[in-house]
Amino acid sequence: MEKNKQIEYFMLTKGERFPAERLPEIKHRLEELDEDHMMMVEAMDFKEPLIMLLISILIGELGVDRFLLGQTGLGILKLVTCGGCGIWWLIDLFKIQKMTRQNNYEKFAKTLICIA
């Protein structure tokens, strides 16, 4: 597949998984990658913000959403406090999608640092 088409496909299918303000930077950084590294980035598993919201709604009081974002300490704390007696759980319902997008961007950025 032509590189520009690969980048456009990536941005189309996975763009909503990243913060909107970071999309131009992501596209620019993808343009700098060679074919092998581009395939590696395409194969990465970026979390879907809507799925994370559903997980947070259903079992967020148990800290599962925080565990999935790699925040083990906060996940344990949320589990032990039953979502901060429901308050922390409620706050996370509003923040989880933004946190997921930011987490995906950080994962993307760390991968590019390792490649370089």
N, CA, C and O of each residue as an XYZ file, in Angstrom:
464
protein
N       0.851     -1.180      0.000
C       0.000      0.000      0.000
C       0.897      1.244      0.000
O       1.932      1.268      0.667
N       0.511      2.234     -0.722
C       1.243      3.490     -0.784
C       1.270      4.138      0.605
O       0.281      4.096      1.337
N       2.413      4.736      0.960
C       2.599      5.277      2.315
C       1.543      6.321      2.683
O       1.015      6.297      3.794
N       1.230      7.238      1.761
C       0.224      8.256      2.067
C      -1.138      7.632      2.342
O      -1.879      8.097      3.209
N      -1.460      6.587      1.608
C      -2.729      5.893      1.847
C      -2.717      5.182      3.189
O      -3.728      5.151      3.890
N      -1.565      4.607      3.547
C      -1.446      3.959      4.854
C      -1.684      4.967      5.976
O      -2.400      4.685      6.937
N      -1.083      6.127      5.843
C      -1.223      7.162      6.869
C      -2.671      7.636      6.945
O      -3.225      7.782      8.035
N      -3.272      7.872      5.802
C      -4.674      8.312      5.781
C      -5.583      7.249      6.388
O      -6.508      7.573      7.134
N      -5.325      5.989      6.074
C      -6.129      4.896      6.639
C      -5.963      4.832      8.158
O      -6.936      4.654      8.890
N      -4.720      4.979      8.623
C      -4.460      4.977     10.063
C      -5.211      6.116     10.738
O      -5.862      5.919     11.764
N      -5.116      7.312     10.154
C      -5.771      8.480     10.744
C      -7.297      8.327     10.720
O      -7.982      8.766     11.643
N      -7.811      7.715      9.684
C      -9.251      7.525      9.560
C      -9.773      6.488     10.554
O     -10.811      6.692     11.182
N      -9.054      5.386     10.692
C      -9.540      4.303     11.547
C      -9.169      4.466     13.017
O      -9.906      4.006     13.889
N      -8.046      5.108     13.304
C      -7.584      5.201     14.697
C      -7.461      6.625     15.206
O      -7.066      6.837     16.352
N      -7.787      7.590     14.387
C      -7.631      8.991     14.773
C      -8.461      9.395     15.977
O      -8.026     10.228     16.771
N      -9.653      8.818     16.129
C     -10.511      9.191     17.257
C     -10.008      8.629     18.576
O     -10.564      8.942     19.629
N      -8.978      7.814     18.541
C      -8.417      7.241     19.757
C      -7.322      8.114     20.364
O      -6.730      7.759     21.384
N      -7.057      9.259     19.732
C      -6.017     10.169     20.191
C      -6.621     11.546     20.462
O      -7.687     11.866     19.936
N      -5.953     12.361     21.274
C      -6.442     13.731     21.486
C      -6.455     14.502     20.157
O      -5.497     14.424     19.388
N      -7.516     15.229     19.894
C      -7.676     15.941     18.623
C      -6.541     16.926     18.367
O      -6.123     17.106     17.223
N      -6.043     17.561     19.416
C      -4.979     18.548     19.233
C      -3.643     17.899     18.862
O      -2.731     18.593     18.413
N      -3.515     16.589     19.041
C      -2.272     15.876     18.721
C      -2.286     15.248     17.323
O      -1.254     14.749     16.873
N      -3.410     15.260     16.636
C      -3.521     14.590     15.343
C      -2.544     15.112     14.290
O      -1.943     14.299     13.587
N      -2.354     16.433     14.142
C      -1.361     16.893     13.157
C       0.056     16.394     13.471
O       0.809     16.027     12.569
N       0.400     16.387     14.740
C       1.716     15.890     15.149
C       1.857     14.405     14.841
O       2.896     13.962     14.353
N       0.812     13.640     15.128
C       0.838     12.199     14.857
C       1.013     11.947     13.363
O       1.817     11.108     12.958
N       0.265     12.672     12.557
C       0.370     12.501     11.112
C       1.789     12.839     10.633
O       2.357     12.118      9.813
N       2.345     13.913     11.135
C       3.699     14.306     10.752
C       4.717     13.233     11.141
O       5.619     12.914     10.367
N       4.565     12.690     12.327
C       5.511     11.675     12.800
C       5.364     10.375     12.015
O       6.348      9.666     11.801
N       4.151     10.061     11.588
C       3.945      8.873     10.757
C       4.606      9.036      9.392
O       5.133      8.074      8.832
N       4.576     10.240      8.868
C       5.192     10.507      7.569
C       6.704     10.290      7.607
O       7.311      9.993      6.577
N       7.315     10.434      8.777
C       8.757     10.268      8.918
C       9.188      8.808      9.057
O      10.374      8.502      8.941
N       8.239      7.906      9.303
C       8.573      6.499      9.522
C       8.825      5.770      8.216
O       8.263      6.114      7.176
N       9.679      4.758      8.283
C       9.836      3.889      7.119
C       8.734      2.822      7.138
O       7.937      2.759      8.074
N       8.701      1.999      6.109
C       7.615      1.025      5.915
C       7.493      0.029      7.077
O       6.387     -0.245      7.542
N       8.618     -0.510      7.543
C       8.591     -1.507      8.620
C       8.062     -0.925      9.924
O       7.241     -1.541     10.603
N       8.541      0.270     10.266
C       8.094      0.898     11.505
C       6.630      1.334     11.402
O       5.901      1.315     12.393
N       6.213      1.721     10.214
C       4.811      2.086     10.013
C       3.913      0.883     10.266
O       2.859      1.011     10.889
N       4.326     -0.278      9.788
C       3.539     -1.498     10.020
C       3.485     -1.837     11.507
O       2.468     -2.327     11.999
N       4.577     -1.577     12.221
C       4.610     -1.847     13.652
C       3.622     -0.943     14.398
O       2.912     -1.396     15.296
N       3.585      0.330     14.022
C       2.655      1.270     14.657
C       1.211      0.893     14.327
O       0.338      0.971     15.192
N       0.955      0.488     13.087
C      -0.399      0.090     12.696
C      -0.886     -1.113     13.488
O      -2.082     -1.249     13.747
N       0.038     -1.985     13.874
C      -0.329     -3.201     14.603
C      -0.539     -2.970     16.098
O      -1.024     -3.856     16.802
N      -0.177     -1.790     16.581
C      -0.329     -1.514     18.017
C      -1.796     -1.503     18.419
O      -2.679     -1.158     17.634
N      -2.024     -1.891     19.663
C      -3.385     -1.947     20.194
C      -3.664     -0.667     20.995
O      -3.208     -0.515     22.129
N      -4.412      0.233     20.386
C      -4.809      1.458     21.074
C      -6.228      1.273     21.602
O      -7.107      0.794     20.886
N      -6.442      1.652     22.843
C      -7.749      1.462     23.478
C      -8.806      2.373     22.855
O      -8.525      3.507     22.466
N     -10.008      1.855     22.773
C     -11.152      2.592     22.228
C     -11.797      3.387     23.366
O     -12.243      2.782     24.340
N     -11.862      4.718     23.278
C     -12.425      5.529     24.368
C     -13.873      5.171     24.735
O     -14.225      5.180     25.914
N     -14.699      4.862     23.761
C     -16.087      4.516     24.059
C     -16.190      3.204     24.828
O     -17.006      3.080     25.741
N     -15.372      2.236     24.466
C     -15.351      0.956     25.189
C     -14.883      1.178     26.622
O     -15.420      0.582     27.556
N     -13.880      2.037     26.794
C     -13.401      2.339     28.142
C     -14.485      3.027     28.962
O     -14.580      2.799     30.168
N     -15.304      3.865     28.328
C     -16.418      4.489     29.041
C     -17.414      3.432     29.496
O     -17.885      3.480     30.632
N     -17.737      2.488     28.639
C     -18.666      1.415     29.011
C     -18.106      0.572     30.153
O     -18.833      0.209     31.078
N     -16.826      0.266     30.086
C     -16.187     -0.490     31.166
C     -16.246      0.309     32.455
O     -16.513     -0.249     33.520
N     -16.004      1.598     32.372
C     -16.040      2.457     33.545
C     -17.440      2.524     34.149
O     -17.597      2.524     35.370
N     -18.450      2.580     33.290
C     -19.835      2.610     33.779
C     -20.179      1.312     34.495
O     -20.760      1.325     35.580
N     -19.814      0.186     33.876
C     -20.235     -1.110     34.395
C     -19.417     -1.593     35.586
O     -19.982     -2.050     36.580
N     -18.110     -1.498     35.497
C     -17.267     -2.041     36.574
C     -16.166     -1.072     37.000
O     -15.119     -1.486     37.496
N     -16.415      0.204     36.802
C     -15.425      1.220     37.168
C     -15.200      1.339     38.659
O     -14.113      1.727     39.087
N     -16.203      1.014     39.459
C     -16.029      1.097     40.913
C     -14.986      0.110     41.413
O     -14.434      0.275     42.501
N     -14.718     -0.919     40.611
C     -13.707     -1.911     40.978
C     -12.317     -1.528     40.485
O     -11.354     -2.258     40.716
N     -12.208     -0.396     39.812
C     -10.917      0.092     39.351
C     -10.430     -0.543     38.056
O      -9.284     -0.330     37.659
N     -11.276     -1.315     37.396
C     -10.867     -2.009     36.176
C     -10.434     -1.024     35.098
O      -9.488     -1.295     34.358
N     -11.108      0.104     35.002
C     -10.738      1.106     33.997
C      -9.317      1.610     34.229
O      -8.561      1.797     33.276
N      -8.959      1.827     35.468
C      -7.599      2.294     35.789
C      -6.568      1.200     35.526
O      -5.471      1.484     35.044
N      -6.912     -0.045     35.837
C      -6.003     -1.150     35.537
C      -5.746     -1.233     34.034
O      -4.606     -1.433     33.616
N      -6.778     -1.084     33.225
C      -6.638     -1.168     31.772
C      -5.796     -0.025     31.203
O      -5.170     -0.181     30.155
N      -5.777      1.104     31.879
C      -4.942      2.222     31.449
C      -3.505      2.099     31.963
O      -2.667      2.957     31.689
N      -3.231      1.041     32.701
C      -1.886      0.822     33.210
C      -1.604      1.536     34.514
O      -0.452      1.631     34.936
N      -2.646      2.040     35.156
C      -2.500      2.759     36.420
C      -2.836      1.810     37.575
O      -3.879      1.929     38.219
N      -1.927      0.871     37.815
C      -2.175     -0.199     38.774
C      -2.419      0.321     40.188
O      -3.349     -0.120     40.863
N      -1.595      1.245     40.629
C      -1.752      1.785     41.986
C      -3.107      2.445     42.189
O      -3.768      2.219     43.202
N      -3.523      3.264     41.221
C      -4.831      3.918     41.326
C      -5.964      2.900     41.191
O      -7.025      3.059     41.796
N      -5.732      1.855     40.394
C      -6.737      0.802     40.269
C      -6.967      0.089     41.588
O      -8.107     -0.184     41.964
N      -5.875     -0.216     42.295
C      -5.990     -0.870     43.603
C      -6.684      0.054     44.594
O      -7.561     -0.376     45.342
N      -6.292      1.317     44.597
C      -6.910      2.289     45.505
C      -8.400      2.437     45.213
O      -9.212      2.512     46.136
N      -8.749      2.477     43.968
C     -10.155      2.601     43.585
C     -10.930      1.343     43.975
O     -12.087      1.427     44.387
N     -10.298      0.183     43.846
C     -10.925     -1.080     44.237
C     -11.175     -1.129     45.735
O     -12.259     -1.505     46.180
N     -10.177     -0.750     46.503
C     -10.278     -0.812     47.964
C     -11.316      0.173     48.502
O     -11.997     -0.117     49.485
N     -11.435      1.331     47.863
C     -12.370      2.355     48.353
C     -13.730      2.306     47.652
O     -14.565      3.192     47.837
N     -13.942      1.257     46.845
C     -15.188      1.124     46.072
C     -15.444      2.388     45.238
O     -16.522      2.982     45.275
N     -14.429      2.761     44.505
C     -14.557      3.937     43.646
C     -14.641      5.220     44.437
O     -15.340      6.154     44.043
N     -13.929      5.274     45.558
C     -13.974      6.483     46.394
C     -15.384      6.738     46.896
O     -15.868      7.869     46.879
N     -16.048      5.655     47.352
C     -17.449      5.705     47.807
C     -18.368      6.242     46.697
O     -19.374      6.899     46.962
N     -17.995      5.947     45.471
C     -18.822      6.333     44.337
C     -18.475      7.684     43.743
O     -18.829      7.963     42.598
N     -17.793      8.522     44.495
C     -17.474      9.876     44.018
C     -16.390      9.818     42.944
O     -16.524     10.431     41.885
N     -15.324      9.083     43.219
C     -14.234      8.945     42.272
C     -14.728      8.272     40.995
O     -14.352      8.663     39.889
N     -15.571      7.261     41.159
C     -16.159      6.561     40.017
C     -16.949      7.534     39.140
O     -16.833      7.507     37.915
N     -17.749      8.389     39.773
C     -18.553      9.358     39.025
C     -17.666     10.367     38.277
O     -17.946     10.705     37.127
N     -16.624     10.833     38.916
C     -15.698     11.764     38.270
C     -15.018     11.097     37.077
O     -14.871     11.704     36.017
N     -14.603      9.834     37.259
C     -13.945      9.118     36.168
C     -14.865      8.897     34.971
O     -14.383      8.784     33.843
N     -16.154      8.833     35.187
C     -17.087      8.685     34.065
C     -16.947      9.842     33.088
O     -17.087      9.659     31.879
N     -16.674     11.015     33.602
C     -16.525     12.199     32.765
C     -15.106     12.332     32.195
O     -14.907     12.995     31.176
N     -14.130     11.708     32.846
C     -12.739     11.885     32.453
C     -12.148     10.719     31.669
O     -11.099     10.878     31.045
N     -12.790      9.556     31.682
C     -12.162      8.336     31.174
C     -11.831      8.410     29.686
O     -10.791      7.901     29.269
N     -12.678      9.022     28.885
C     -12.395      9.074     27.456
C     -11.171      9.945     27.168
O     -10.331      9.588     26.341
N     -11.075     11.057     27.835
C      -9.912     11.930     27.659
C      -8.641     11.236     28.163
O      -7.589     11.326     27.529
N      -8.741     10.551     29.293
C      -7.587      9.827     29.825
C      -7.159      8.714     28.868
O      -5.964      8.473     28.692
N      -8.123      8.040     28.254
C      -7.814      6.966     27.309
C      -7.089      7.517     26.089
O      -6.091      6.948     25.648
N      -7.583      8.610     25.549
C      -6.927      9.225     24.391
C      -5.502      9.668     24.727
O      -4.583      9.474     23.931
N      -5.324     10.255     25.894
C      -3.995     10.691     26.318
C      -3.076      9.494     26.519
O      -1.907      9.537     26.137
N      -3.594      8.435     27.111
C      -2.821      7.216     27.311
C      -2.383      6.623     25.973
O      -1.245      6.175     25.836
N      -3.285      6.618     24.985
C      -2.951      6.120     23.652
C      -1.838      6.955     23.022
O      -0.915      6.415     22.412
N      -1.932      8.278     23.175
C      -0.899      9.156     22.614
C       0.453      8.883     23.279
O       1.474      8.812     22.594
N       0.469      8.731     24.590
C       1.721      8.462     25.299
C       2.332      7.139     24.853
O       3.549      7.030     24.708
N       1.493      6.144     24.638
C       1.955      4.846     24.142
C       2.560      5.002     22.747
O       3.613      4.435     22.456
N       1.896      5.768     21.890
C       2.383      6.047     20.540
C       3.734      6.756     20.598
O       4.672      6.369     19.900
N       3.833      7.790     21.427
C       5.061      8.579     21.536
C       6.223      7.735     22.075
O       7.346      7.851     21.586
N       5.965      6.898     23.067
C       7.015      6.041     23.624
C       7.518      5.055     22.583
O       8.714      4.767     22.524
N       6.623      4.541     21.771
C       7.013      3.606     20.724
C       7.923      4.292     19.705
O       8.912      3.710     19.262
N       7.592      5.513     19.342
C       8.422      6.236     18.382
C       9.789      6.576     18.960
O      10.776      6.618     18.227
N       9.857      6.818     20.259
C      11.135      7.093     20.902
C      12.010      5.829     20.857
O      13.214      5.911     20.614
N      11.398      4.669     21.092
C      12.134      3.411     21.046
C      12.619      3.099     19.637
O      13.686      2.511     19.460
N      11.838      3.492     18.633
C      12.212      3.237     17.241
C      13.412      4.076     16.840
O      14.305      3.613     16.131
N      13.419      5.324     17.309
C      14.479      6.266     16.887
C      15.799      5.975     17.511
O      16.774      6.680     17.250
